[in-house]
Amino acid sequence: MFFQILGGTAVKEMAAWVNGIALAVWVYTAANISGGHLNPAVSISTCVCGFFPLLHTVIYVGLQILGAILGAFVTAHLVPGASVNMGADGPGCFGPKGIDETKLFWWECVMTFTLISCVYACGVAKPGHGSHTPLAVGLALFCCAGSGGQYTGAALNPARVLGPQVVFGCTKGMGKYYIGGQCLGGIFAMSVFAFVSGLGPLNPWITRTALDLSWPEAVYLWITGSPPSRLQQTGTDAGNSLSVVNS
């Protein structure tokens, strides 16, 4: 919500700075509580790779979108001249600038790939960069906003597209190109990371072999993040098991 408010109301000349710094600030703020995802593309990508349970991902994505909607609703009442259902001029609305749908799609894909690759390299890989991760991720957004932002507005986040769309009624025809490119960029980033460093400890392809699980048990572990009941009943420490798998 607050990331939407700050980023969506930044003046044009400061948009890249405000969005990059605001992302770093709010990732720092939320990191110790929830991991500081703030972005459905991040949550979905890390879930598919096997670093985050599916059930948690569904909850995270729902709350991220709800937060962006609330943030856009707040800006509709804070920004002079803004109002609900005002259309493409709503604060925080995205739209292509002099490019067609194909270029829009691929710009968002390339920029989201850059952002989420930074998340993997700094926040997921071992040894990560610890407390420097939010700063690095904020800088990644700043670089993308200063580059492709002139063509797409540099959304890089499905929630940031959907929030203003719901409140102001903007980006309706273009939303699918933004979100499609962002999701594909997240999958590309995940694929490169998985090729270099391997899949995450919750991915069924990993847990089936490492923990000797059946497919239903492996999928259950991926969905819930909890070990199958037979491992709990035998006293197996699933946390230690997953640590071994991850290492």
Short mmCIF file of the C-alpha atoms (twelve columns), coordinates in Angstrom:
data_MODEL
# 
_entry.id   MODEL 
# 
loop_
_atom_site.group_PDB 
_atom_site.id 
_atom_site.type_symbol 
_atom_site.label_atom_id 
_atom_site.label_alt_id 
_atom_site.label_comp_id 
_atom_site.label_asym_id 
_atom_site.label_seq_id 
_atom_site.Cartn_x 
_atom_site.Cartn_y 
_atom_site.Cartn_z 
_atom_site.pdbx_PDB_model_num 
ATOM 1   C CA . MET A 1   0.000   0.000   0.000   1 
ATOM 2   C CA . PHE A 2   2.665   2.504   0.990   1 
ATOM 3   C CA . PHE A 3   4.913   1.523   -1.910  1 
ATOM 4   C CA . GLN A 4   1.978   2.224   -4.241  1 
ATOM 5   C CA . ILE A 5   1.322   5.590   -2.605  1 
ATOM 6   C CA . LEU A 6   4.940   6.758   -2.764  1 
ATOM 7   C CA . GLY A 7   5.764   5.397   -6.216  1 
ATOM 8   C CA . GLY A 8   2.439   6.351   -7.782  1 
ATOM 9   C CA . THR A 9   2.604   9.992   -6.714  1 
ATOM 10  C CA . ALA A 10  6.256   10.722  -7.584  1 
ATOM 11  C CA . VAL A 11  6.866   13.620  -9.943  1 
ATOM 12  C CA . LYS A 12  8.125   12.575  -13.373 1 
ATOM 13  C CA . GLU A 13  11.666  13.880  -12.885 1 
ATOM 14  C CA . MET A 14  12.055  11.960  -9.605  1 
ATOM 15  C CA . ALA A 15  10.044  8.831   -10.461 1 
ATOM 16  C CA . ALA A 16  13.041  6.507   -10.873 1 
ATOM 17  C CA . TRP A 17  14.630  7.723   -7.633  1 
ATOM 18  C CA . VAL A 18  11.442  7.639   -5.599  1 
ATOM 19  C CA . ASN A 19  10.405  4.183   -6.768  1 
ATOM 20  C CA . GLY A 20  13.859  2.664   -6.288  1 
ATOM 21  C CA . ILE A 21  14.363  4.166   -2.842  1 
ATOM 22  C CA . ALA A 22  10.773  3.443   -1.773  1 
ATOM 23  C CA . LEU A 23  11.178  -0.204  -2.762  1 
ATOM 24  C CA . ALA A 24  14.410  -0.474  -0.770  1 
ATOM 25  C CA . VAL A 25  12.816  1.211   2.259   1 
ATOM 26  C CA . TRP A 26  9.752   -1.013  2.326   1 
ATOM 27  C CA . VAL A 27  11.675  -4.218  1.642   1 
ATOM 28  C CA . TYR A 28  13.940  -3.313  4.572   1 
ATOM 29  C CA . THR A 29  10.851  -2.576  6.673   1 
ATOM 30  C CA . ALA A 30  9.027   -5.831  5.884   1 
ATOM 31  C CA . ALA A 31  11.973  -8.197  5.417   1 
ATOM 32  C CA . ASN A 32  12.141  -9.471  8.988   1 
ATOM 33  C CA . ILE A 33  8.361   -9.913  9.134   1 
ATOM 34  C CA . SER A 34  7.421   -11.468 5.813   1 
ATOM 35  C CA . GLY A 35  10.521  -11.458 3.606   1 
ATOM 36  C CA . GLY A 36  9.474   -8.178  2.027   1 
ATOM 37  C CA . HIS A 37  8.240   -9.525  -1.317  1 
ATOM 38  C CA . LEU A 38  5.904   -6.605  -2.245  1 
ATOM 39  C CA . ASN A 39  5.630   -8.034  -5.760  1 
ATOM 40  C CA . PRO A 40  3.496   -10.954 -7.039  1 
ATOM 41  C CA . ALA A 41  6.087   -11.716 -9.716  1 
ATOM 42  C CA . VAL A 42  8.704   -12.292 -6.989  1 
ATOM 43  C CA . SER A 43  6.390   -14.476 -4.911  1 
ATOM 44  C CA . ILE A 44  5.254   -16.582 -7.878  1 
ATOM 45  C CA . SER A 45  8.775   -17.017 -9.244  1 
ATOM 46  C CA . THR A 46  10.261  -18.138 -5.919  1 
ATOM 47  C CA . CYS A 47  7.289   -20.456 -5.378  1 
ATOM 48  C CA . VAL A 48  7.722   -22.211 -8.731  1 
ATOM 49  C CA . CYS A 49  11.457  -22.540 -8.115  1 
ATOM 50  C CA . GLY A 50  10.808  -24.170 -4.747  1 
ATOM 51  C CA . PHE A 51  11.785  -21.523 -2.223  1 
ATOM 52  C CA . PHE A 52  8.285   -20.595 -1.079  1 
ATOM 53  C CA . PRO A 53  5.157   -22.681 -0.383  1 
ATOM 54  C CA . LEU A 54  2.249   -22.381 -2.793  1 
ATOM 55  C CA . LEU A 55  -0.302  -21.704 -0.057  1 
ATOM 56  C CA . HIS A 56  1.742   -18.802 1.278   1 
ATOM 57  C CA . THR A 57  2.197   -17.502 -2.260  1 
ATOM 58  C CA . VAL A 58  -1.548  -17.349 -2.877  1 
ATOM 59  C CA . ILE A 59  -2.013  -15.384 0.360   1 
ATOM 60  C CA . TYR A 60  0.933   -13.069 -0.410  1 
ATOM 61  C CA . VAL A 61  -0.239  -12.294 -3.948  1 
ATOM 62  C CA . GLY A 62  -3.759  -11.583 -2.757  1 
ATOM 63  C CA . LEU A 63  -2.508  -9.196  -0.074  1 
ATOM 64  C CA . GLN A 64  -0.034  -7.506  -2.425  1 
ATOM 65  C CA . ILE A 65  -2.833  -6.747  -4.892  1 
ATOM 66  C CA . LEU A 66  -5.151  -5.624  -2.087  1 
ATOM 67  C CA . GLY A 67  -2.413  -3.348  -0.748  1 
ATOM 68  C CA . ALA A 68  -1.900  -1.769  -4.169  1 
ATOM 69  C CA . ILE A 69  -5.653  -1.197  -4.524  1 
ATOM 70  C CA . LEU A 70  -5.793  0.449   -1.099  1 
ATOM 71  C CA . GLY A 71  -2.754  2.557   -1.970  1 
ATOM 72  C CA . ALA A 72  -4.353  3.748   -5.200  1 
ATOM 73  C CA . PHE A 73  -7.587  4.495   -3.332  1 
ATOM 74  C CA . VAL A 74  -5.673  6.604   -0.807  1 
ATOM 75  C CA . THR A 75  -3.935  8.575   -3.589  1 
ATOM 76  C CA . ALA A 76  -7.330  9.240   -5.154  1 
ATOM 77  C CA . HIS A 77  -8.160  11.221  -2.010  1 
ATOM 78  C CA . LEU A 78  -4.734  12.743  -1.346  1 
ATOM 79  C CA . VAL A 79  -3.733  14.061  -4.773  1 
ATOM 80  C CA . PRO A 80  -5.449  17.308  -5.829  1 
ATOM 81  C CA . GLY A 81  -7.722  16.760  -8.810  1 
ATOM 82  C CA . ALA A 82  -7.612  12.958  -8.541  1 
ATOM 83  C CA . SER A 83  -10.767 10.890  -8.176  1 
ATOM 84  C CA . VAL A 84  -11.952 7.313   -8.448  1 
ATOM 85  C CA . ASN A 85  -12.673 6.177   -12.037 1 
ATOM 86  C CA . MET A 86  -10.907 9.202   -13.508 1 
ATOM 87  C CA . GLY A 87  -9.185  7.099   -16.185 1 
ATOM 88  C CA . ALA A 88  -5.658  7.126   -17.592 1 
ATOM 89  C CA . ASP A 89  -4.644  10.321  -15.793 1 
ATOM 90  C CA . GLY A 90  -4.992  8.695   -12.367 1 
ATOM 91  C CA . PRO A 91  -1.836  8.887   -10.203 1 
ATOM 92  C CA . GLY A 92  0.197   5.710   -10.559 1 
ATOM 93  C CA . CYS A 93  -1.450  4.615   -13.812 1 
ATOM 94  C CA . PHE A 94  0.745   2.952   -16.419 1 
ATOM 95  C CA . GLY A 95  0.591   3.097   -20.193 1 
ATOM 96  C CA . PRO A 96  2.925   2.707   -23.190 1 
ATOM 97  C CA . LYS A 97  4.685   5.802   -24.456 1 
ATOM 98  C CA . GLY A 98  5.350   5.649   -28.197 1 
ATOM 99  C CA . ILE A 99  5.703   1.863   -28.439 1 
ATOM 100 C CA . ASP A 100 3.405   -0.964  -29.517 1 
ATOM 101 C CA . GLU A 101 2.115   -3.857  -27.419 1 
ATOM 102 C CA . THR A 102 4.936   -6.215  -28.395 1 
ATOM 103 C CA . LYS A 103 7.673   -3.814  -27.337 1 
ATOM 104 C CA . LEU A 104 5.750   -3.062  -24.144 1 
ATOM 105 C CA . PHE A 105 5.576   -6.779  -23.328 1 
ATOM 106 C CA . TRP A 106 9.288   -7.367  -23.883 1 
ATOM 107 C CA . TRP A 107 10.428  -4.210  -22.096 1 
ATOM 108 C CA . GLU A 108 8.504   -5.294  -19.010 1 
ATOM 109 C CA . CYS A 109 9.908   -8.806  -19.400 1 
ATOM 110 C CA . VAL A 110 13.526  -7.601  -19.624 1 
ATOM 111 C CA . MET A 111 13.172  -5.192  -16.717 1 
ATOM 112 C CA . THR A 112 11.383  -7.691  -14.486 1 
ATOM 113 C CA . PHE A 113 14.044  -10.277 -15.327 1 
ATOM 114 C CA . THR A 114 16.655  -7.779  -14.143 1 
ATOM 115 C CA . LEU A 115 14.813  -7.070  -10.904 1 
ATOM 116 C CA . ILE A 116 14.079  -10.687 -9.980  1 
ATOM 117 C CA . SER A 117 17.552  -11.876 -10.989 1 
ATOM 118 C CA . CYS A 118 18.842  -9.405  -8.408  1 
ATOM 119 C CA . VAL A 119 16.416  -10.848 -5.842  1 
ATOM 120 C CA . TYR A 120 17.727  -14.353 -6.491  1 
ATOM 121 C CA . ALA A 121 21.389  -13.351 -6.532  1 
ATOM 122 C CA . CYS A 122 21.232  -11.264 -3.377  1 
ATOM 123 C CA . GLY A 123 18.326  -12.621 -1.357  1 
ATOM 124 C CA . VAL A 124 18.100  -16.309 -2.247  1 
ATOM 125 C CA . ALA A 125 21.557  -17.546 -3.281  1 
ATOM 126 C CA . LYS A 126 24.060  -18.685 -0.674  1 
ATOM 127 C CA . PRO A 127 25.977  -16.879 0.531   1 
ATOM 128 C CA . GLY A 128 23.571  -13.995 -0.121  1 
ATOM 129 C CA . HIS A 129 24.295  -10.379 0.659   1 
ATOM 130 C CA . GLY A 130 22.276  -10.175 3.848   1 
ATOM 131 C CA . SER A 131 21.123  -6.704  4.785   1 
ATOM 132 C CA . HIS A 132 22.344  -5.265  1.474   1 
ATOM 133 C CA . THR A 133 19.643  -7.103  -0.493  1 
ATOM 134 C CA . PRO A 134 16.877  -4.447  -0.224  1 
ATOM 135 C CA . LEU A 135 19.313  -1.752  -1.356  1 
ATOM 136 C CA . ALA A 136 20.453  -3.821  -4.329  1 
ATOM 137 C CA . VAL A 137 16.856  -4.583  -5.318  1 
ATOM 138 C CA . GLY A 138 15.963  -0.892  -5.039  1 
ATOM 139 C CA . LEU A 139 18.915  -0.024  -7.259  1 
ATOM 140 C CA . ALA A 140 17.772  -2.613  -9.800  1 
ATOM 141 C CA . LEU A 141 14.363  -0.923  -9.972  1 
ATOM 142 C CA . PHE A 142 16.040  2.482   -10.228 1 
ATOM 143 C CA . CYS A 143 18.138  1.319   -13.202 1 
ATOM 144 C CA . CYS A 144 15.131  -0.162  -14.980 1 
ATOM 145 C CA . ALA A 145 12.990  2.915   -14.336 1 
ATOM 146 C CA . GLY A 146 15.763  5.107   -15.766 1 
ATOM 147 C CA . SER A 147 15.968  2.903   -18.863 1 
ATOM 148 C CA . GLY A 148 12.724  1.310   -20.027 1 
ATOM 149 C CA . GLY A 149 10.661  3.563   -17.811 1 
ATOM 150 C CA . GLN A 150 10.508  6.146   -20.596 1 
ATOM 151 C CA . TYR A 151 8.565   3.622   -22.716 1 
ATOM 152 C CA . THR A 152 6.401   1.675   -20.234 1 
ATOM 153 C CA . GLY A 153 6.590   3.569   -16.954 1 
ATOM 154 C CA . ALA A 154 8.571   0.608   -15.530 1 
ATOM 155 C CA . ALA A 155 5.869   -1.173  -13.568 1 
ATOM 156 C CA . LEU A 156 7.761   -4.482  -13.052 1 
ATOM 157 C CA . ASN A 157 5.023   -5.490  -10.608 1 
ATOM 158 C CA . PRO A 158 1.546   -6.902  -11.411 1 
ATOM 159 C CA . ALA A 159 0.091   -5.389  -8.225  1 
ATOM 160 C CA . ARG A 160 1.260   -1.912  -9.242  1 
ATOM 161 C CA . VAL A 161 -0.613  -2.364  -12.528 1 
ATOM 162 C CA . LEU A 162 -3.795  -3.817  -11.035 1 
ATOM 163 C CA . GLY A 163 -4.132  -1.370  -8.132  1 
ATOM 164 C CA . PRO A 164 -4.598  1.793   -10.232 1 
ATOM 165 C CA . GLN A 165 -6.556  -0.170  -12.835 1 
ATOM 166 C CA . VAL A 166 -9.173  -1.159  -10.255 1 
ATOM 167 C CA . VAL A 167 -9.423  2.303   -8.673  1 
ATOM 168 C CA . PHE A 168 -8.975  4.631   -11.654 1 
ATOM 169 C CA . GLY A 169 -10.037 2.405   -14.546 1 
ATOM 170 C CA . CYS A 170 -6.759  2.827   -16.449 1 
ATOM 171 C CA . THR A 171 -4.459  0.432   -18.330 1 
ATOM 172 C CA . LYS A 172 -7.379  -1.897  -19.092 1 
ATOM 173 C CA . GLY A 173 -6.340  -2.889  -22.591 1 
ATOM 174 C CA . MET A 174 -2.628  -2.906  -21.810 1 
ATOM 175 C CA . GLY A 175 -2.716  -4.670  -18.449 1 
ATOM 176 C CA . LYS A 176 -2.329  -8.131  -19.945 1 
ATOM 177 C CA . TYR A 177 0.857   -7.080  -21.760 1 
ATOM 178 C CA . TYR A 178 2.341   -5.595  -18.599 1 
ATOM 179 C CA . ILE A 179 1.487   -8.565  -16.395 1 
ATOM 180 C CA . GLY A 180 2.340   -11.151 -19.050 1 
ATOM 181 C CA . GLY A 181 5.778   -9.659  -19.602 1 
ATOM 182 C CA . GLN A 182 6.414   -9.402  -15.871 1 
ATOM 183 C CA . CYS A 183 5.447   -13.012 -15.199 1 
ATOM 184 C CA . LEU A 184 7.567   -14.258 -18.103 1 
ATOM 185 C CA . GLY A 185 10.519  -12.195 -16.839 1 
ATOM 186 C CA . GLY A 186 10.121  -13.825 -13.423 1 
ATOM 187 C CA . ILE A 187 10.089  -17.307 -14.967 1 
ATOM 188 C CA . PHE A 188 13.190  -16.501 -17.036 1 
ATOM 189 C CA . ALA A 189 15.017  -15.264 -13.927 1 
ATOM 190 C CA . MET A 190 13.991  -18.396 -12.036 1 
ATOM 191 C CA . SER A 191 15.159  -20.628 -14.890 1 
ATOM 192 C CA . VAL A 192 18.595  -19.027 -15.060 1 
ATOM 193 C CA . PHE A 193 19.007  -19.258 -11.298 1 
ATOM 194 C CA . ALA A 194 17.850  -22.895 -11.245 1 
ATOM 195 C CA . PHE A 195 20.309  -23.750 -14.035 1 
ATOM 196 C CA . VAL A 196 23.205  -22.132 -12.185 1 
ATOM 197 C CA . SER A 197 22.363  -22.909 -8.554  1 
ATOM 198 C CA . GLY A 198 19.645  -25.561 -8.624  1 
ATOM 199 C CA . LEU A 199 15.991  -25.673 -7.670  1 
ATOM 200 C CA . GLY A 200 14.794  -24.762 -4.182  1 
ATOM 201 C CA . PRO A 201 14.307  -27.206 -1.293  1 
ATOM 202 C CA . LEU A 202 10.504  -27.302 -1.644  1 
ATOM 203 C CA . ASN A 203 10.446  -28.146 -5.345  1 
ATOM 204 C CA . PRO A 204 8.866   -31.608 -5.767  1 
ATOM 205 C CA . TRP A 205 11.578  -32.735 -8.185  1 
ATOM 206 C CA . ILE A 206 14.112  -32.186 -5.400  1 
ATOM 207 C CA . THR A 207 12.190  -33.446 -2.360  1 
ATOM 208 C CA . ARG A 208 11.087  -36.697 -4.026  1 
ATOM 209 C CA . THR A 209 14.683  -37.868 -4.294  1 
ATOM 210 C CA . ALA A 210 16.275  -36.142 -1.313  1 
ATOM 211 C CA . LEU A 211 13.570  -37.065 1.220   1 
ATOM 212 C CA . ASP A 212 12.322  -40.260 -0.473  1 
ATOM 213 C CA . LEU A 213 8.805   -38.875 -0.882  1 
ATOM 214 C CA . SER A 214 6.009   -40.013 -3.148  1 
ATOM 215 C CA . TRP A 215 4.683   -37.501 -5.677  1 
ATOM 216 C CA . PRO A 216 1.621   -36.663 -3.518  1 
ATOM 217 C CA . GLU A 217 3.858   -36.125 -0.471  1 
ATOM 218 C CA . ALA A 218 6.294   -33.971 -2.439  1 
ATOM 219 C CA . VAL A 219 3.471   -31.837 -3.825  1 
ATOM 220 C CA . TYR A 220 1.919   -31.535 -0.347  1 
ATOM 221 C CA . LEU A 221 5.248   -30.267 1.007   1 
ATOM 222 C CA . TRP A 222 5.500   -27.736 -1.829  1 
ATOM 223 C CA . ILE A 223 1.929   -26.529 -1.298  1 
ATOM 224 C CA . THR A 224 1.978   -26.192 2.485   1 
ATOM 225 C CA . GLY A 225 5.657   -25.955 3.438   1 
ATOM 226 C CA . SER A 226 4.998   -28.672 6.050   1 
ATOM 227 C CA . PRO A 227 6.430   -32.206 5.968   1 
ATOM 228 C CA . PRO A 228 4.129   -35.173 5.290   1 
ATOM 229 C CA . SER A 229 2.444   -36.711 8.331   1 
ATOM 230 C CA . ARG A 230 4.603   -39.844 8.272   1 
ATOM 231 C CA . LEU A 231 7.735   -37.743 8.719   1 
ATOM 232 C CA . GLN A 232 6.110   -35.886 11.590  1 
ATOM 233 C CA . GLN A 233 5.018   -39.134 13.221  1 
ATOM 234 C CA . THR A 234 8.490   -40.622 13.063  1 
ATOM 235 C CA . GLY A 235 9.973   -37.523 14.599  1 
ATOM 236 C CA . THR A 236 11.938  -36.553 11.531  1 
ATOM 237 C CA . ASP A 237 13.067  -32.952 11.715  1 
ATOM 238 C CA . ALA A 238 11.749  -31.635 8.431   1 
ATOM 239 C CA . GLY A 239 13.522  -28.345 8.883   1 
ATOM 240 C CA . ASN A 240 16.901  -30.046 9.138   1 
ATOM 241 C CA . SER A 241 15.992  -32.284 6.204   1 
ATOM 242 C CA . LEU A 242 15.152  -29.332 4.041   1 
ATOM 243 C CA . SER A 243 18.352  -27.599 5.113   1 
ATOM 244 C CA . VAL A 244 20.307  -30.629 3.918   1 
ATOM 245 C CA . VAL A 245 18.394  -30.622 0.640   1 
ATOM 246 C CA . ASN A 246 19.059  -26.920 0.136   1 
ATOM 247 C CA . SER A 247 22.766  -27.274 0.805   1 
# 
